[in-house]
Amino acid sequence: MRQALAHNSAYSLHSPTHQMNKQQHAELQITGMRCASCSARLEKSLNELPDVTAVVNIATEKASITFNAAETNIPALLEAVRKTGFDAHVARDFAVEKQEKDALYRREKMQFMVSVALISPLLLEMLLMLLGVHFSLPVWLQWLLATPVQFWAGARFYRGAWASLKSGGSNMDVLVALGTSAAYFLSCGIVLFGLHQPVYFEASATLITLVLFGKLLEARAKGKASSALESLFKLQPKLAHVERDGVILDVSVGQFRPDDIFVVRPGEAIPVDGVVLEGASNVNESMLTGESLPQEKKVDDKVYAATFNQQGLLKCRAIAVGSQTQLAAIIRMVEQAQGSKAPIQKLADRISSVFVPVVLVLALITFILWWTLGKDFSDALINAVSVLVIACPCALGLATPTAIVVATGRAAHAGILVKDAAALERAHHLDVLILDKTGTLTEGLPALTDLLPADGVDAQQLLSIAAALAQHSTHPLSIALTTHARTQNVTPDTVSEFHELAGNGLSAVIGGETYLLGSPAFVGAALAAQGKSFAAESAPTDTSSTLQQQGKSVVMVARGDTLLGYIAFADTLRPSSKAAVGKLRGMGIRVVMLSGDNNATAHAIAQQAGIDEYLAEVLPQDKARHIASFKTKGRVVGMVGDGINDAPALAAADVSFAMKSGSDIAIEAADITLMQNDLMSVVSAIDLSRVTMSKIRQNLFFAFAYNVLGIPMAAVGLLDPVIAGGAMAMSSVSVITNALLLKKWEPENNQKKTG
């Protein structure tokens, strides 16, 4: 079964723990990565360690690592990172990491501003020359202005290039350091030897400044890409009103303990997950579920951290605090998805691994050809420099992960939690979607509608026996039956020798006699297995068929071979199910319903939902088999479910969706968790997948086209090094900016699309 986030009885999702075979998971924050070749080299280095599986994401600058504690430990992983030329530490709290990134951004911004000040006279000289004004700074002043930029502001490129070459690789730093050094030292040679040739101090200094500018813009755009995660962290209030020894105290949320009693006033955010003890109110849960309508809360209802109390005063008991709240689990899931890698990224990784060596060869060829064609040494070198600086694997490396970061963050705000990038990518290929009926298409809360005792049996007696049989079952019909019995003040008797056949029925002994409760087929088969059939005086009538044709689920109650009566239940279609099915079909997806109910009930629900294909009386263990049969026909199959019996089918599907109201196991098996119990969220998830993949393809096209066009232009002398450097700096920014357009995407419920 796929590993995912589980959730507890309070519907709080929890991150997985790896215990089998001593498997552990670590998140490392990486510093020093410049481009896709960096992340690819680091990923390869980590994966060469024994029993280590690592994914390095340049957009989040993190390494997600699964390792065997018997073979490797955290210090060994950190050492492997440093040997590859980077630095790392175990990922800390998001707020702490953001503070460090902000401090680094300020330092780099200061370096950039100083560089701009130093190159301003050089740029002024270039501008005046373009305007036909012949003005030239003394070469000694040009050298004086360019040298700090080259070796102070540009020191990061030299350090990065040396670390890369020392570890046997090459990256963007190698291209920048080599290109700018060639222009700088050529100019120094011209000055030292008194040659009558132009110097290029302004080119080398301007190139470094432009690259710094591009990196600043890239860092800022990356911050915007991950702003969804930052906004989730800001949702939880810092202080809360806790009742201790009868006194209300304002305490830090970090000091909360389970079972603490707290008060939430109107207009305040709820600090932790809890259950209402006193009061009633409407709570806005849109920040967690994407559902815009406020939810009514009363005694015994659950409330969640970061949701907003709109009206009444609520007194609650804390049931999950700190890392155990649903908000914390959502943040973990978003971080996990943003740090994962989509399969489409493999192409960019393969190209990035050879990109820099190929560019170095092309630059060398450019230099040799220009020089052998009789051009000046300086002209040949400058054209080679243009090739070095125009080529950059950054845009290629950022094309996919940046789009994934933005998309998963936007999905979380819409109440769609994506486990990993691979699931988001697979979803756009879906052509068959299997829907569970109960709890997916329908509300999942069947209610008792008909109580039909046999002749000589009292209705209250039938309900009492049925409630006694159902009291130990978790089947939705059993829960509905016992709930109805409580409303009628019926206290169930004690039973023994309880046996249940999942999805069919159950048997138990009451007062020394064996009773059966289940579908007509189950009860009949149970009697047949004992060599019995219904006594002639209590033989079933066509009542069951009549009720089933009305779309109701029917169970029989029998004592021995005597029929005691029928009980019918009805489950209503969710309000949005029919519209969602219509949209799915409009997207070209074949919709199929699987149900354990009888054919008549399944037909009635399918007809109401607008579904043409359905399979009835499907046992839980057979759902996965039906999915496998579609997959053998070459179909990409999705599954939507919510129950324990859906878990095998969810695990078997190419992409699986679990309703938040579902069981722990169903959510653990699913790729995508829907915080709204609404089939329209599936439509939104698939739509987001398609929009995201479209953006990724656009980004990859831009990245490839940029290099395919730019490198030849630089090689034939059509690009000045400064222009080439500016274009290189903006290439990554353009890719990230395009990915940021995904922020305009809105879920189907809002009836908006990305532009």
C-alpha positions in Angstrom: 0.0 0.0 0.0 1.3 3.4 -0.8 2.6 5.4 2.0 0.7 8.5 2.9 -0.6 10.6 5.8 -3.0 8.9 8.1 -5.6 10.7 10.2 -6.9 10.1 13.6 -10.4 9.9 15.1 -10.5 13.7 15.1 -9.8 13.6 11.4 -6.3 15.0 12.0 -3.8 13.8 9.4 -0.4 12.6 10.7 2.9 12.2 8.9 4.1 8.7 8.4 6.7 7.0 10.6 9.0 4.5 9.0 9.7 1.7 11.5 9.9 -1.4 9.4 13.5 -2.4 8.5 14.7 0.6 10.5 13.7 2.9 7.6 13.8 6.6 8.6 13.1 9.8 6.9 15.0 13.1 6.9 14.5 16.5 5.4 17.7 18.4 4.8 17.8 22.1 4.0 20.5 22.6 1.3 22.5 25.7 0.7 24.8 26.4 -2.3 22.7 25.0 -5.1 22.6 27.2 -8.2 21.0 25.2 -11.0 19.5 21.9 -12.0 22.9 20.3 -12.5 23.6 21.0 -8.8 20.5 19.3 -7.6 21.0 16.4 -10.0 24.7 15.9 -8.9 23.7 16.1 -5.2 20.8 13.6 -5.7 23.2 11.2 -7.4 25.7 11.5 -4.6 23.2 10.8 -1.9 21.7 7.9 -3.8 25.1 6.2 -4.0 25.0 5.8 -0.2 23.9 2.3 1.0 20.1 1.9 1.2 19.4 5.6 0.6 16.7 7.0 -1.5 16.9 10.8 -2.0 15.0 13.4 -4.0 16.5 16.9 -4.2 14.3 19.8 -5.2 15.9 23.0 -6.3 12.8 25.0 -6.0 12.4 24.3 -2.3 16.2 23.8 -1.8 15.5 20.6 0.2 16.6 17.0 0.0 13.9 14.4 1.0 15.8 11.3 2.1 14.7 7.8 3.2 17.5 5.8 4.6 18.2 2.6 6.6 19.4 3.6 10.1 21.4 0.4 10.3 23.5 1.5 7.3 23.5 5.3 7.4 22.8 8.2 9.8 22.2 11.9 9.6 25.8 12.9 10.1 26.8 10.6 7.2 24.1 12.2 5.0 25.3 15.7 5.9 28.9 14.7 5.1 27.9 13.4 1.7 26.2 16.7 0.9 29.4 18.7 1.9 31.6 16.4 -0.1 29.5 17.2 -3.1 30.3 20.9 -2.6 27.2 22.1 -0.8 26.2 22.7 2.8 23.2 21.3 4.7 21.4 21.1 8.0 18.3 19.2 9.2 15.3 21.2 8.1 13.9 23.2 10.9 10.6 25.0 11.6 9.3 26.9 8.5 9.4 30.2 10.3 13.1 29.7 11.3 14.1 28.7 7.8 12.3 31.7 6.4 14.1 34.0 8.7 17.4 32.7 7.5 16.4 32.9 3.9 15.3 36.5 4.4 18.6 37.4 6.1 20.5 35.8 3.1 18.3 37.7 0.7 19.1 41.0 2.4 22.9 40.2 2.3 22.7 39.4 -1.4 20.6 42.4 -2.1 23.2 44.6 -0.4 26.0 43.0 -2.6 23.9 43.7 -5.6 23.3 47.4 -4.7 27.1 47.9 -4.1 27.8 46.2 -7.5 25.3 48.5 -9.2 27.0 51.5 -7.6 30.4 50.4 -8.8 29.4 49.6 -12.4 27.3 52.7 -12.8 30.2 54.8 -14.3 31.0 51.8 -16.6 27.4 51.6 -17.7 27.3 55.4 -18.2 30.3 55.1 -20.5 28.6 52.3 -22.5 25.4 54.3 -22.8 27.1 57.4 -24.0 29.0 55.5 -26.6 25.7 54.1 -27.9 24.4 57.6 -28.2 27.5 58.7 -30.2 29.2 60.5 -27.4 32.8 59.5 -27.2 33.7 59.3 -23.5 36.1 56.9 -22.0 37.0 56.3 -18.3 40.7 55.8 -17.6 41.5 52.1 -17.7 43.0 52.2 -14.2 39.6 53.5 -13.0 37.7 50.8 -14.9 40.0 48.2 -13.3 39.4 49.7 -9.8 35.6 49.6 -10.2 35.4 46.2 -11.8 37.8 44.3 -9.4 35.6 44.4 -6.2 32.6 43.3 -8.3 34.6 40.4 -9.8 36.1 39.1 -6.6 33.8 40.3 -3.8 30.3 40.2 -5.3 31.4 37.4 -7.6 33.1 35.3 -4.9 30.0 33.1 -4.6 30.5 32.0 -8.2 34.2 31.1 -7.7 33.4 29.2 -4.5 30.6 27.3 -6.2 32.7 26.6 -9.3 35.6 25.2 -7.2 33.3 23.1 -5.1 31.6 21.7 -8.2 34.8 20.9 -10.1 36.4 19.4 -6.9 33.5 17.0 -6.6 33.9 16.0 -10.3 30.9 18.0 -11.7 30.1 21.3 -13.3 27.4 23.8 -12.8 26.2 27.3 -13.6 28.9 28.8 -11.4 31.5 27.2 -13.6 30.1 29.0 -16.7 29.8 32.4 -14.9 33.2 32.2 -13.3 34.9 31.1 -16.5 33.1 33.6 -18.7 33.6 36.6 -16.5 37.2 35.7 -15.6 38.1 35.4 -19.3 36.8 38.9 -20.0 38.4 40.3 -16.8 41.8 38.7 -17.2 41.9 39.5 -21.0 41.4 43.2 -20.0 44.1 42.9 -17.4 46.5 41.5 -20.0 45.7 44.3 -22.5 46.5 46.9 -19.8 49.7 45.2 -18.5 51.1 44.7 -22.0 50.0 48.1 -23.4 48.0 46.5 -26.2 46.0 48.8 -28.4 42.7 46.8 -28.0 39.5 47.5 -26.2 39.2 46.3 -22.6 36.1 44.5 -21.2 36.1 45.3 -17.5 32.6 46.7 -17.9 31.5 43.4 -19.5 32.7 41.2 -16.7 31.5 43.4 -13.9 28.1 44.0 -15.6 27.7 40.2 -16.2 28.2 39.4 -12.5 25.8 42.2 -11.5 23.2 41.0 -13.9 23.5 37.4 -12.7 23.2 38.6 -9.1 20.1 40.6 -10.1 18.6 37.5 -11.8 19.2 35.4 -8.7 17.6 38.1 -6.5 14.5 38.0 -8.8 14.6 34.2 -8.7 14.7 34.1 -4.9 11.8 36.6 -4.7 9.8 34.6 -7.2 10.5 31.4 -5.3 9.3 33.1 -2.1 6.0 33.9 -3.9 5.8 30.3 -5.1 5.9 29.0 -1.6 3.7 31.8 -0.1 0.8 29.3 0.2 2.8 27.4 2.8 3.7 30.6 4.6 0.1 31.7 4.8 -0.8 28.3 6.4 1.7 28.9 9.1 0.3 32.4 9.8 -3.2 31.0 10.3 -2.7 29.7 13.8 -3.1 32.4 16.6 -0.2 33.0 18.9 -2.3 33.3 22.1 -5.4 31.6 23.5 -7.7 31.9 26.5 -7.2 28.8 28.7 -9.2 28.0 31.8 -7.0 26.8 34.6 -8.3 26.4 38.2 -11.4 28.3 37.2 -9.5 31.3 35.9 -9.2 32.3 32.2 -5.5 33.0 31.3 -3.9 34.1 28.1 -1.2 31.6 27.3 1.0 30.8 24.3 -0.4 28.2 21.9 2.8 26.4 22.3 2.0 25.8 26.0 -1.3 24.0 25.2 -1.7 20.5 26.6 -4.3 17.9 25.5 -7.5 18.2 27.6 -6.9 21.8 28.4 -10.2 23.8 28.5 -10.1 26.9 26.3 -12.5 29.7 25.3 -12.9 31.2 21.9 -14.7 34.5 21.6 -16.6 35.8 18.6 -14.2 37.0 15.9 -11.2 35.0 17.1 -9.3 32.1 15.5 -9.5 28.7 17.2 -6.0 27.9 18.6 -6.0 24.1 18.6 -8.2 21.1 17.6 -10.9 20.5 20.1 -14.4 19.5 20.9 -17.2 21.9 21.9 -18.3 21.6 25.6 -20.5 24.6 25.8 -22.0 27.1 23.4 -22.9 27.3 19.7 -21.6 29.2 16.8 -20.8 29.3 13.1 -17.2 28.6 12.2 -15.4 29.5 9.0 -13.3 26.5 8.0 -12.5 27.7 4.5 -8.8 28.0 5.3 -8.6 24.3 5.8 -11.3 22.8 3.6 -11.8 25.4 0.9 -15.5 25.4 1.8 -16.7 29.0 1.8 -19.9 28.5 3.8 -19.5 28.6 7.6 -20.1 25.4 9.5 -22.5 25.2 12.4 -20.9 24.1 15.7 -22.7 22.9 18.8 -21.9 20.7 21.8 -19.8 17.6 20.9 -18.8 19.0 17.5 -15.2 19.1 16.6 -13.4 22.4 15.9 -10.0 22.8 14.3 -6.9 25.0 14.8 -6.8 28.2 12.6 -10.5 28.2 11.8 -12.5 31.3 12.6 -15.3 31.6 15.1 -17.8 34.0 13.7 -20.6 34.4 16.2 -21.1 32.8 19.6 -18.8 32.1 22.5 -17.4 28.5 22.5 -15.9 26.6 25.4 -13.9 23.7 24.2 -11.6 20.9 25.3 -8.3 20.4 23.4 -8.0 17.1 21.7 -4.9 17.7 19.4 -2.2 20.3 20.0 1.1 21.3 18.3 2.2 19.0 15.6 -0.9 16.8 16.1 -3.4 19.3 14.8 -5.0 19.1 11.4 -3.4 22.3 10.4 0.1 20.9 11.2 -0.7 17.8 9.3 -1.8 19.8 6.2 1.4 21.8 6.4 3.4 18.6 6.5 1.5 17.2 3.6 2.0 20.3 1.5 5.7 20.3 2.3 6.0 16.7 1.3 4.3 17.4 -2.0 6.3 20.5 -2.7 9.6 18.6 -2.0 8.7 15.6 -4.3 9.7 15.3 -7.9 7.3 14.7 -10.9 8.3 12.0 -13.4 8.4 14.7 -16.2 11.4 16.2 -14.3 13.6 13.2 -15.3 14.0 14.6 -18.8 15.3 17.9 -17.5 17.6 16.1 -15.0 19.2 14.0 -17.7 19.8 17.1 -19.9 21.1 19.1 -17.0 23.7 16.4 -16.1 25.5 16.9 -19.4 24.5 20.5 -20.1 27.5 22.4 -18.7 30.1 20.1 -20.2 28.4 20.5 -23.6 28.3 24.3 -23.3 32.0 24.3 -22.4 32.8 22.3 -25.5 30.7 24.7 -27.6 32.4 27.7 -26.2 35.8 26.2 -27.0 34.7 25.4 -30.5 33.4 29.0 -30.9 36.7 30.4 -29.8 38.8 28.1 -32.1 36.6 28.8 -35.2 36.6 32.6 -34.7 40.4 32.6 -34.2 41.2 30.3 -37.1 38.9 32.5 -39.3 41.4 35.3 -38.9 39.6 37.3 -36.2 41.3 39.0 -33.3 42.0 36.9 -30.2 39.9 39.2 -28.1 36.9 38.9 -30.5 37.1 35.2 -30.5 37.3 35.1 -26.7 34.4 37.5 -26.2 32.2 35.4 -28.5 33.1 32.3 -26.5 32.3 34.2 -23.3 28.9 35.1 -24.8 28.3 31.4 -25.3 29.2 30.6 -21.7 27.0 33.2 -20.2 23.9 32.8 -22.4 23.7 29.2 -21.5 22.2 28.4 -18.1 20.6 25.2 -16.9 18.7 27.1 -14.2 15.5 27.7 -16.2 15.5 24.0 -17.2 15.8 22.9 -13.6 13.1 25.3 -12.3 10.6 24.6 -15.0 8.9 21.7 -13.2 9.5 22.0 -9.4 8.3 25.7 -9.3 5.1 24.8 -11.0 4.6 21.9 -8.5 5.3 24.2 -5.5 2.7 26.7 -6.7 0.1 24.1 -7.7 0.2 22.1 -4.5 0.0 25.3 -2.4 -3.0 26.5 -4.4 -4.6 23.1 -4.1 -4.2 23.1 -0.3 -6.1 26.4 -0.1 -8.8 24.8 -2.1 -9.0 21.8 0.3 -7.2 19.4 -2.0 -4.1 17.8 -0.3 -1.8 16.2 -2.9 0.6 13.6 -1.5 3.3 14.0 -4.1 4.1 15.5 -7.5 3.9 12.1 -9.2 0.2 11.9 -8.3 -0.5 15.4 -9.6 1.1 14.5 -12.9 -0.7 11.1 -13.2 -4.1 12.7 -12.6 -4.0 14.6 -15.9 -3.8 11.3 -17.8 -6.9 9.8 -16.2 -9.5 8.4 -18.6 -11.5 6.1 -16.3 -12.7 7.1 -12.8 -14.2 4.5 -10.5 -16.6 5.9 -7.9 -17.6 4.2 -4.7 -21.3 4.8 -4.0 -21.8 5.2 -0.3 -20.1 8.3 1.2 -18.7 9.3 -2.2 -21.6 9.9 -4.5 -24.0 9.8 -1.6 -24.0 11.5 1.8 -22.8 8.2 3.3 -25.2 8.5 6.2 -28.0 6.1 5.5 -31.1 6.6 7.6 -33.7 4.0 8.6 -36.8 4.6 6.5 -38.9 1.4 6.8 -39.4 -1.0 9.7 -41.6 -3.9 8.4 -42.1 -6.7 11.0 -43.3 -10.1 9.9 -46.7 -11.3 11.1 -46.8 -11.8 14.8 -43.7 -9.7 15.4 -44.0 -6.3 17.1 -42.1 -3.3 15.4 -40.4 -2.4 18.7 -39.4 -6.0 19.2 -37.9 -6.1 15.7 -36.0 -2.9 16.3 -34.7 -4.1 19.6 -33.3 -7.4 18.2 -31.8 -5.7 15.1 -30.1 -3.0 17.3 -28.7 -5.8 19.6 -27.2 -7.5 16.5 -25.8 -4.3 15.0 -24.3 -2.7 18.1 -20.8 -4.2 17.5 -20.7 -3.5 13.8 -19.2 -0.5 12.1 -21.1 -0.9 8.8 -22.9 2.3 7.9 -26.3 0.5 8.0 -25.5 -0.9 11.4 -24.6 2.6 12.7 -27.8 4.0 11.2 -29.8 1.2 12.8 -28.3 1.7 16.3 -28.7 5.5 15.9 -32.3 5.2 15.2 -32.8 2.8 18.1 -31.3 5.4 20.5 -33.8 8.0 19.3 -36.6 5.5 20.1 -35.1 4.8 23.6 -34.3 1.2 22.7 -31.6 -0.4 24.8 -30.0 -3.3 22.9 -29.6 -6.7 24.6 -26.2 -8.4 25.2 -25.1 -10.7 22.4 -22.5 -13.5 22.2 -20.7 -15.4 19.4 -20.8 -12.3 17.2 -19.6 -12.9 13.6 -19.6 -10.5 10.7 -18.9 -11.0 7.0 -17.8 -7.7 5.7 -20.3 -6.1 3.3 -22.9 -8.9 3.7 -24.3 -9.4 7.2 -23.7 -10.7 10.6 -24.9 -13.3 13.1 -25.0 -13.5 16.9 -26.6 -15.4 19.8 -29.2 -13.7 22.0 -30.7 -15.7 24.8 -29.3 -18.9 23.5 -30.8 -18.5 20.0 -29.0 -17.6 16.8 -30.1 -14.5 14.9 -29.1 -13.3 11.5 -29.0 -9.7 10.2 -27.9 -8.9 6.6 -28.8 -8.7 3.0 -31.5 -11.2 1.7 -28.8 -13.0 -0.2 -26.6 -13.3 3.0 -29.5 -14.6 5.2 -30.6 -17.1 2.6 -27.0 -18.4 2.1 -26.5 -18.6 5.8 -29.5 -20.8 6.2 -28.6 -22.9 3.2 -25.2 -23.5 4.7 -26.9 -25.0 7.7 -29.2 -27.1 5.4 -32.2 -25.0 6.2 -34.6 -22.7 4.5 -37.2 -20.3 5.8 -40.1 -21.9 7.5 -43.2 -22.0 5.3 -45.2 -19.7 7.5 -42.5 -17.0 7.4 -41.3 -17.3 3.8 -40.1 -14.0 2.4 -42.5 -12.1 0.1 -41.6 -9.7 -2.7 -41.3 -6.8 -0.1 -37.5 -6.8 -0.5 -37.6 -6.3 -4.3 -40.2 -3.6 -4.0 -38.1 -1.6 -1.5 -34.9 -2.1 -3.6 -36.6 -0.8 -6.7 -37.1 2.4 -4.7 -33.4 2.7 -4.4 -33.3 1.5 -0.7 -30.9 -0.9 1.0 -32.8 -3.7 2.6 -31.7 -6.1 5.4 -33.5 -9.1 6.8 -33.7 -10.1 10.4 -34.2 -13.8 11.1 -34.2 -16.1 14.2 -33.1 -19.5 13.2 -35.2 -20.3 10.1 -38.0 -17.8 11.0 -38.1 -14.4 9.2 -38.8 -11.6 11.7 -39.0 -8.7 9.3 -37.4 -6.3 6.9 -35.6 -3.0 7.6 -34.9 -0.5 4.8 -32.5 2.4 4.6 -32.0 5.2 2.1 -28.8 7.2 1.4 -29.3 10.5 -0.4 -27.2 11.7 -3.3 -24.8 14.5 -2.5 -26.1 17.9 -3.9 -23.1 18.3 -6.2 -22.7 14.7 -7.4 -24.8 14.9 -10.5 -23.1 18.1 -11.7 -19.6 16.7 -10.9 -20.3 13.5 -12.9 -21.4 15.7 -15.8 -18.2 17.7 -15.7 -16.1 14.6 -15.5 -17.7 13.2 -18.6 -17.3 16.6 -20.3 -13.5 16.3 -19.5 -13.5 13.0 -21.5 -13.3 10.8 -18.4 -15.3 7.5 -18.4 -17.2 7.4 -15.0 -18.0 4.0 -13.5 -19.8 3.4 -10.2 -19.0 0.3 -8.0 -21.4 -0.6 -5.2 -21.8 -3.4 -2.8 -25.6 -2.8 -2.8 -28.0 -4.8 -4.8 -28.6 -4.0 -8.5 -31.9 -2.1 -8.0 -30.4 0.2 -5.4 -27.2 0.8 -7.4 -29.3 1.4 -10.5 -31.4 4.0 -8.7 -28.4 5.9 -7.4 -26.6 5.7 -10.8 -29.6 7.0 -12.6 -29.9 10.0 -10.2 -26.2 10.8 -10.6 -26.3 10.5 -14.4 -24.0 7.5 -14.5 -24.5 5.0 -17.3 -22.0 2.3 -16.2 -22.2 0.7 -12.8 -21.5 -2.6 -11.1 -23.6 -3.7 -8.2 -23.1 -6.3 -5.4 -19.3 -5.9 -5.7 -17.6 -7.3 -2.6 -14.8 -5.1 -1.0 -12.1 -7.6 -2.1 -13.4 -7.5 -5.7 -13.1 -3.7 -6.2 -9.3 -3.9 -6.7 -9.8 -6.7 -9.2 -12.2 -4.5 -11.3 -9.7 -1.7 -11.3 -6.9 -4.1 -12.4 -9.1 -5.3 -15.3 -9.4 -1.7 -16.5 -5.7 -1.2 -16.2 -4.9 -4.3 -18.2 -6.8 -2.7 -21.1 -4.3 0.2 -21.1 -6.6 2.6 -19.2 -5.3 5.1 -16.6 -7.7 4.5 -13.7 -8.6 6.7 -10.8 -10.6 5.6 -7.7 -12.6 7.8 -5.3 -13.6 6.2 -2.0 -14.0 6.8 1.7 -14.3 3.5 3.5 -12.0 0.8 4.9 -13.3 -1.5 2.2 -12.1 1.0 -0.4 -8.4 0.9 0.7 -7.3 -2.0 -1.5 -9.0 -0.4 -4.6 -7.5 3.0 -3.7 -4.0 1.4 -3.5 -4.6 -0.4 -6.8 -5.6 2.7 -8.8 -3.2 4.8 -10.8 -4.5 7.9 -8.9 -6.7 7.6 -5.8 -8.8 10.2 -4.1 -10.1 9.9 -0.5 -12.8 11.9 1.1 -11.8 13.5 4.4 -14.8 11.9 6.1 -13.4 8.5 5.2 -11.6 6.0 7.3 -7.9 6.3 8.4 -6.9 3.4 6.1 -8.7 4.9 3.0 -6.9 8.2 3.5 -3.6 6.4 4.1 -4.0 4.6 0.8 -5.0 7.6 -1.3 -2.8 9.9 -3.3 -5.0 12.9 -2.9 -7.2 13.8 0.1 -10.3 15.9 -0.4 -11.0 18.1 2.7 -14.4 18.8 1.3 -16.7 15.7 1.2 -17.7 16.7 -2.3 -17.1 15.0 -5.6 -16.6 18.4 -7.3 -13.2 18.5 -5.5 -12.2 15.5 -7.7 -13.1 17.6 -10.8 -11.0 20.5 -9.4 -8.0 18.2 -8.6 -8.0 16.8 -12.2 -8.5 20.3 -13.6 -5.5 21.5 -11.6 -3.4 18.6 -12.7 -4.1 19.5 -16.4 -3.4 23.2 -15.9 -0.2 22.4 -14.0 1.1 20.0 -16.6 0.3 22.6 -19.3 2.4 25.2 -17.4 5.2 22.7 -17.0 5.3 21.9 -20.7 5.3 25.7 -21.4 8.2 26.2 -19.0 10.2 23.3 -20.5 9.5 24.7 -24.0 10.7 28.2 -23.0 13.8 26.7 -21.3 14.7 24.6 -24.3 13.9 27.2 -26.9 15.9 29.9 -25.0 19.1 27.7 -25.1 18.5 26.4 -28.6 18.1 30.0 -30.0 20.5 31.8 -27.6 23.6 29.6 -27.9 23.9 29.7 -31.7 23.3 33.5 -31.7 26.1 33.9 -29.2 28.4 31.6 -31.2 28.0 33.6 -34.4 28.7 36.9 -32.6 25.1 38.3 -32.6 25.0 38.7 -28.8 27.2 41.0 -26.8 28.3 39.3 -23.5 26.4 41.9 -21.5 23.2 41.2 -23.4 23.8 37.5 -23.2 24.2 37.8 -19.4 21.0 39.8 -19.1 19.1 37.3 -21.1 20.5 34.4 -19.0 19.5 36.2 -15.8 16.0 36.7 -17.0 15.4 33.2 -18.3 14.9 31.7 -14.8 12.7 34.6 -13.8 10.5 34.1 -16.8 10.0 30.4 -16.1 9.1 31.1 -12.4 6.8 34.0 -13.4 5.0 31.7 -15.8 4.6 29.1 -13.0 3.2 31.8 -10.7 0.3 32.3 -13.0 -1.0 29.1 -11.5 -2.0 31.2 -8.5 -4.9 32.4 -10.6 -6.4 28.9 -10.7 -9.7 28.5 -8.9 -11.5 25.3 -8.0 -14.5 24.2 -10.0 -16.9 25.5 -7.3 -15.7 29.0 -8.0 -16.2 28.5 -11.8 -12.9 30.2 -12.7 -9.9 29.1 -14.6 -6.3 30.0 -15.0 -5.6 32.5 -17.7 
